[in-house]
């Protein structure tokens, strides 16, 4: 497997170590996951099921302007 060398400051290294430790994975695996999410972003599992899941009367579609009120445009 290819390897990468990184040069980072001590504070960033501490944060990376803490993040990997919280997940109980190696620093290498944590960094690889972070890179992968930036290169190939994916939505979390079940994300599509959230569509339409909020029932709140404060979410209202704004009134739509009538086409006749639109700016005049040049015919092409």
N, C-alpha and C positions, 0 to 999 in steps of 0.2 A: 504494500500500500504506500502511495506517495506520502512524503512528509513536508510540512511547512514550518519555517522558523518565523517567529513573531518577535518584534521588539516593542515592548509596551512599558509604560511607567509603573512604578511600584503600586500606586493607588489603584490603577486599572487591574493589575494582576491580583490584588487583594479582592477586588469585586468579583473577578472571574472565578477565583478559588472559592469564594463564599457561595456564588451561584451554583457552581458544580457540586459543592458539598451539600447544599440544601436538597439537591436532586439525587444525591448519592451516586454520582457518575464521575468519571475522570474529567479532568480539565480538557483533554484532547477531544473527548466525546461531546462535551458541552460546546466547545468552540465549533466543532464540525456541525452540530445542530444549528447553531446560530448562523453560520455561513449558509447552510442549506436553506434556511427559511428566507434568507435575503435573495438567494439565487433562484429558488423555486418556491415562491410563496404559495401556501395552500390554506384553505379555510379549515377550521376545526371540524371534526366529525359531528354531524348533526346540525351544522350551520343552516342548511337549507330548510330544516324543520321550523326554524324561527320565523320564517316569512308569515306575516299575518297573525303572529302570536300575541301582539300587544292590543289589548282592548281598552282604549282610553279615549274618552270623548274630547280630550284636549287636542288629540291628533286629528286635525281637519285638513282636507285638501283646500288650498286657497282658491278663491274664485278665479276662474279663467277668463281672460279678456275675450271679447267677441272679435272674430276675424275682421269685421268691418272697421274696428277701431285701430287696426294695425297700420303701420306707416305705409304710404304708397310705395310700391316697388316697380322697377322697370321690368317690362316683359322681356323675356329672353327668346 
